[in-house]
């Protein structure tokens, strides 16, 4: 496993990390989830991602339980705040009240004393940004949070947050978590250049386009009954179209020539970006972790990169 800096910080994270969205705390049986986390740790993954909203806290409990077996300093743990965690008017968003309450609740579910990386899961247009950043800064000063980040914020929103933090001497964002894969490259235009300029690393989710870039879905074939698409078709359907599946078929030929699986090719292609701190994978079985970590440290040939650009258009 290779390691990269988490944005412009001194902490190093595995360039492949393990997440828990749509997997742990319900969709995947607990034993399988625990086994996947343990396998990831054994293979050198030191960066684990969850969120309070994943199964309303159940994913945090599973991740926390698995990681408590290891020395706390040996891994980097991330969770998030923003999405509704109750029915009340203050049970959501990025107000000081919700952030502080949810940080404490996440720590309790995780069974940990501090969170390495705390994300604002989405942007909150109803809360003054200074209020949000001040609350996060207070958590850092209290030692409950070590680093802060955002997920799926626009370049303008990130820029405003950096401006306020610098003006008010608050802790700065060090990470952004956007979607990024061969079938969704929007961050290349503005997000990555902004990250390079301001020292914000990208921890990208859905590197396999919800499994479409694993090759398990074929054009003209039924969706496998045991696949994630069968369980969460609405989330994955945007990638399950003829154009994408035609590209996937061509990419499989490239992967074969590079002596990689399609999923390994997809992750390796993402890691060609120096501004990417880590590619966040999901796994319902330990074997999936084993296959995907083999993408770490692989360099694609110039010919393969050119061919991929042609296929992706």
C-alpha positions in Angstrom: 0.0 0.0 0.0 1.2 3.5 -0.9 0.4 6.5 1.2 -0.2 10.2 0.4 -0.5 13.4 2.4 -4.1 14.4 3.4 -4.2 17.6 1.5 -1.6 20.1 2.7 -1.2 18.4 6.1 1.5 16.3 7.7 -0.7 13.2 8.1 -0.5 10.4 5.6 -3.4 8.2 4.5 -3.5 5.1 2.3 -4.2 6.1 -1.2 -7.1 3.6 -1.1 -9.5 4.0 1.8 -12.6 2.1 2.9 -16.0 3.6 3.2 -19.3 2.5 4.6 -22.0 4.2 2.5 -24.7 1.7 1.3 -22.9 -1.1 3.0 -22.3 -1.3 6.7 -25.0 -1.0 9.4 -27.7 -2.8 7.4 -27.1 -3.7 3.8 -24.2 -5.9 4.6 -24.3 -8.4 7.5 -22.3 -7.3 10.5 -19.8 -10.2 10.4 -19.1 -9.5 6.7 -18.6 -5.8 7.4 -16.2 -6.5 10.3 -14.3 -8.9 8.2 -14.0 -6.4 5.4 -12.7 -3.7 7.7 -10.2 -6.1 9.3 -9.0 -7.3 5.9 -8.5 -3.6 4.8 -6.4 -2.9 7.9 -4.3 -6.0 7.4 -3.6 -4.9 3.8 -2.4 -1.5 4.8 -5.5 0.7 4.6 -5.3 3.2 7.4 -8.1 5.5 6.3 -11.7 4.7 7.2 -14.8 6.7 6.3 -18.3 6.8 7.6 -21.1 9.3 8.4 -23.7 9.9 11.1 -26.5 9.6 8.5 -25.4 6.2 7.2 -28.2 3.9 8.5 -28.9 6.6 11.2 -25.7 5.9 13.1 -25.5 2.2 12.7 -22.6 2.3 10.2 -20.6 4.4 12.8 -21.2 1.7 15.4 -19.9 -1.0 13.1 -16.8 0.9 12.0 -16.0 2.0 15.5 -16.3 -1.5 16.9 -14.0 -2.9 14.3 -11.3 -0.2 14.6 -11.3 -0.3 18.4 -9.2 -3.5 18.2 -6.3 -1.6 16.8 -4.0 1.1 18.3 -5.7 4.5 17.9 -2.7 6.1 16.3 -2.5 3.5 13.6 -5.5 4.7 11.5 -7.3 7.9 10.4 -11.1 7.9 11.0 -13.5 10.2 9.2 -17.2 10.9 9.8 -19.6 13.6 8.7 -22.4 16.0 9.8 -25.3 17.8 7.9 -28.1 15.4 7.0 -31.2 14.8 9.1 -30.8 12.7 12.2 -34.3 13.3 13.6 -37.6 14.9 12.9 -37.0 18.2 14.7 -36.2 21.5 13.0 -32.7 21.6 14.5 -31.9 17.9 13.7 -30.1 18.8 10.5 -27.8 21.3 8.8 -24.6 23.0 9.9 -25.7 25.2 12.8 -23.5 25.3 15.8 -26.1 23.4 17.7 -26.4 20.6 15.3 -22.6 20.3 14.7 -21.7 20.1 18.3 -24.5 17.7 19.2 -23.8 15.4 16.3 -20.0 15.4 16.9 -20.7 14.3 20.5 -23.2 11.7 19.3 -20.8 10.4 16.6 -18.0 10.0 19.2 -20.3 8.0 21.4 -21.4 5.7 18.6 -17.8 5.2 17.4 -16.6 4.7 20.9 -13.7 7.1 20.3 -12.3 10.1 22.0 -11.7 12.1 18.9 -12.4 12.2 15.1 -9.4 12.6 12.8 -11.4 14.1 9.9 -14.8 15.7 10.3 -16.7 16.6 7.1 -19.5 19.0 6.4 -21.5 16.4 4.3 -23.1 19.1 2.2 -23.4 22.9 2.1 -26.0 24.5 4.3 -27.5 27.7 2.7 -29.6 28.3 5.8 -26.7 28.8 8.2 -24.1 31.6 8.1 -20.9 30.1 7.0 -18.9 31.8 9.7 -21.1 30.1 12.3 -20.3 26.7 10.8 -16.6 27.3 10.6 -16.4 28.7 14.1 -18.2 25.6 15.5 -15.7 23.4 13.6 -12.8 25.5 14.9 -14.0 25.1 18.4 -14.1 21.3 18.0 -10.5 21.3 16.8 -9.4 23.5 19.7 -11.2 21.1 22.1 -9.3 18.1 20.6 -12.5 16.4 19.5 -11.6 16.9 15.8 -8.1 17.0 14.3 -8.9 18.1 10.7 -11.9 19.4 8.8 -13.3 19.0 5.3 -16.3 19.3 3.1 -18.1 17.0 0.7 -19.6 18.0 -2.7 -19.2 21.8 -2.1 -18.9 24.0 -5.1 -15.7 25.8 -5.9 -17.3 29.1 -4.9 -18.5 27.7 -1.5 -15.0 26.3 -0.8 -13.4 29.6 -1.8 -15.7 31.5 0.6 -14.9 29.1 3.4 -11.2 29.6 2.9 -11.5 33.4 2.8 -13.5 33.5 6.1 -11.1 31.1 7.8 -8.1 33.2 6.8 -9.7 36.5 7.8 -10.9 35.2 11.2 -7.9 32.9 11.8 -10.0 29.8 11.9 -8.9 26.2 11.2 -8.8 25.7 7.4 -10.4 23.1 5.2 -7.8 20.5 4.2 -10.0 18.0 2.3 -12.9 17.9 -0.1 -14.9 14.6 -0.8 -16.4 14.7 -4.3 -17.6 12.0 -6.6 -15.0 11.1 -9.2 -14.6 8.3 -11.6 -14.2 7.5 -15.3 -17.9 8.2 -15.9 -18.1 11.4 -13.9 -15.1 13.8 -14.3 -16.6 17.1 -13.3 -14.0 17.9 -10.7 -11.2 18.1 -13.2 -12.3 21.5 -14.5 -12.3 23.6 -11.3 -12.2 21.5 -8.1 -8.8 19.9 -8.7 -7.1 23.1 -9.8 -8.5 24.9 -6.7 -7.3 22.1 -4.5 -3.8 22.3 -6.0 -3.7 26.0 -5.4 -5.0 26.0 -1.8 -3.7 22.7 -0.5 -7.0 20.9 -0.4 -6.8 17.2 -1.1 -9.5 15.2 -2.8 -10.8 12.1 -1.1 -13.0 10.8 -4.0 -16.0 8.6 -3.5 -17.6 6.2 -6.0 -14.4 5.4 -7.9 -16.1 2.4 -9.5 -19.3 4.3 -10.3 -21.3 2.3 -7.8 -19.9 -0.9 -9.2 -20.5 -0.2 -12.9 -16.7 0.0 -13.4 -16.2 -3.4 -11.9 -17.7 -5.0 -15.1 -20.5 -6.8 -13.3 -23.2 -5.1 -15.3 -23.4 -6.0 -19.0 -25.3 -4.3 -21.8 -28.5 -6.3 -22.6 -28.2 -8.5 -19.5 -30.3 -8.5 -16.4 -29.0 -6.9 -13.2 -27.5 -9.6 -11.0 -29.8 -10.4 -8.1 -27.0 -10.1 -5.5 -25.6 -6.8 -6.8 -25.9 -3.4 -5.2 -28.0 -2.2 -8.2 -30.6 -4.7 -7.3 -30.8 -3.2 -3.8 -30.3 0.5 -4.6 -31.2 0.9 -8.3 -32.1 4.6 -8.0 -28.6 5.5 -6.8 -26.8 3.5 -9.5 -29.2 4.0 -12.5 -27.5 7.1 -13.7 -24.5 5.0 -14.7 -26.5 2.1 -16.1 -27.1 3.4 -19.6 -26.0 2.0 -23.0 -23.4 4.7 -23.5 -21.6 4.0 -20.2 -21.8 0.3 -20.7 -20.3 0.5 -24.2 -17.4 2.4 -22.7 -17.1 -0.2 -19.9 -16.8 -2.9 -22.5 -13.9 -1.0 -24.3 -12.2 -0.3 -21.0 -12.1 -4.0 -20.2 -9.9 -4.5 -23.2 -7.5 -1.8 -21.9 -7.5 -3.4 -18.4 -6.7 -6.8 -19.9 -3.7 -5.4 -21.9 -2.4 -3.7 -18.6 -2.9 -7.1 -16.8 -5.4 -5.5 -14.4 -9.0 -6.1 -13.5 -11.4 -3.4 -14.7 -11.8 -2.1 -11.1 -8.1 -1.9 -10.6 -7.8 0.0 -13.8 -10.5 2.5 -12.7 -8.8 3.1 -9.4 -5.3 3.4 -10.8 -6.6 5.9 -13.4 -8.0 8.1 -10.5 -4.7 7.9 -8.6 -2.9 9.4 -11.6 -4.1 12.7 -10.1 -1.6 14.0 -7.6 -4.3 16.1 -5.9 -6.2 13.0 -5.0 -5.3 12.0 -1.5 -7.3 8.8 -1.5 -9.8 6.8 -3.5 -12.7 5.7 -1.3 -13.9 2.2 -2.0 -16.8 0.2 -0.6 -16.8 -3.5 0.0 -19.4 -6.1 1.1 -16.8 -8.9 1.2 -13.1 -9.1 2.1 -12.3 -10.4 -1.3 -13.3 -7.1 -2.9 -10.9 -5.2 -0.7 -8.1 -7.6 -1.7 -8.7 -7.0 -5.4 -9.0 -3.2 -5.1 -5.9 -2.6 -3.0 -3.8 -4.1 -5.8 -4.3 -0.8 -7.7 -2.1 1.0 -5.2 1.2 2.0 -6.6 0.4 0.9 -10.2 1.3 3.3 -13.0 -0.6 3.1 -16.3 1.4 3.2 -19.6 1.1 6.3 -21.8 -0.6 4.2 -24.4 -3.2 3.0 -21.9 -3.9 6.6 -20.7 -4.3 7.8 -24.3 -6.6 4.9 -25.1 -8.7 5.6 -22.0 -9.1 9.3 -23.0 -10.3 8.3 -26.4 -12.8 5.9 -25.0 -14.1 8.4 -22.4 -14.3 11.2 -25.0 
